[in-house]
Amino acid sequence: MQKPFLLTTLAAAVFSLSMTATANGLPRNTAPADAEVYIVTPQDGAVVDKTFAVKFGLKNMDISPAGIDKPGTGHHHLLIDTVETDLPDMNFILPTTDKLRHFGKGEMETQLTLAPGQHTLQLLMGDRLHIPHTAPVLSKKITITVK
């Protein structure tokens, strides 16, 4: 079955935008200088069940869903098992992958299911277009063990 032309065109436009957001001169948002994002739970070093709650914390910045252009706001993205070389390009729209989860509705917590073993979690704030702020608001990375 052939996809409708409009949906195919829209998908191509979104992909193009995600690859060239900064190059096309889209305005970048600036987070407050004292903004902090952090993981409330689990704590660094925790041993958790296969499915567990992750609660997000934010200081000196407000939450706003994706698509809403309001200064000093953003929404959470959860990085799972990333190393420095895996960090997303901070100048482009953040992709959705198994290692990068979006919370564009303004969610402050989630249930996460991970395989047994050691994992890392880190939060990154994104603006209305899922682009990190000009000075990225990135949490400390925590390490947990799934039993």
N, C-alpha and C positions, 0 to 999 in steps of 0.2 A: 504494500500500500504506500503510495507516495505521500510525503509530508506536505501539508499546505504551504504554499509559497511564503505567506506572511510569517509563519512560525520558523521556517528555515532562514528567512532573511533576518528575523529578530535574533535568532540564535547566533548567526554570523556577526551581527552588530554587537551583541553582548561579548562574544569572544574577542572581537577586534578591540572593543573598549577595554577589556581586561588586559590585553597585551600592550596597549598604548596609552593608558590613562594619564600618565605624566607627560608623555611625549606630545599628546594633544593639548596640553596646556590647561587641563582641568585644575581648578583651584585646589590647593592642598589646605587642609585644616590644621590649625595649631592647637595643641592641648595646653591647658594652663601649665606654667613652668613647674608648679609643685604637685602636679597630678601623680598619683601612685595607683597601680593596680596590683592586686595580690590574691593568693589563694587562701581562703579562710580555712577550709577543710577539703581534703585531709591535710594534716601537717607533714612537713618534711620528715622523712624517715618512717612514716606510718606503714603498718601492715594492714591491708584491706581485703575484703572479700572480692570475688570476681566482678560483681556489680556493686558500685559504691557511689555515694553522692560527692560531687565537687561543687563547692560554694565559692562564688567570686566576690572579691572585695574591691572597692574603689574609693579613693580619697581625693578631694579637691577637684572633682570633675563629675559631671552628670551623665546619666545614661540616656541615650536617645536611639530609637530604632533606626535601622538602615533606611536610607531614603529621606530622612528628616535632616534638613540643614539648619542646625542650631549651634552657634558658637560654644566652645567649651564642653562639647559632648562627644560621645562615641558609644560603641558597643563592643562586647567581648568576643575574642577569638581564642580558642584553646589549642595550644601546641602540644602534641603528644609525641614523646620519644624523639625529639629533635636535638641535633647537635649544632654547634655554631655554623657548620657548613651547610646545614639543612634549613637554616632560618630563611623565611621568604624574603623576597626583594621588597624592601620597605618603601619603594617608590611606585609600586604598582598595586592594583587590586589583588587582594589576597585570594588565592585559589581555595576551593573546597576539596580537601583530600581526607584520607583516613587519619593523617597526622595533623590536620588543621581543620578544626570544627568551628563553624560560624554560629553566633547567637544574635542574629540581626533583629530579633523582636525585642531585644533589651533584657533577655533572661539573665538572672543573677545566680543560677545554679543549674545543674544537670545531673542525670544518672549516667554513669560511664561503665562500660563493661570491657575489661581488658583480660588478655591471657595471663596465666600465672607467670610470675617472674618480676624483675625489676623494671620500672618505667619512670619516665620523667614527665612532668606537667609544667606548663608555663602559660601565662596569659599575655595577650597582646590586644591593645585597643585599636579599633578601626573607626574611620569616620563614616559618613552617610553612604559612601561608595565602597566600603570595605578596604580603604587605603589607610595604612598606618599614618598617624599624625606626623608633621614635619620633624618633630623630635619624638620618636616612637615611645609610647608608654608601654613598657614591657616589664612583666613581673620577674621576681627572682624565680629561678627554676627549682622545683622541688623533686625529690626522688621518693617513690613509694614502692612497696613490694606487694604484689597481688598473690594471695595464698591459694 
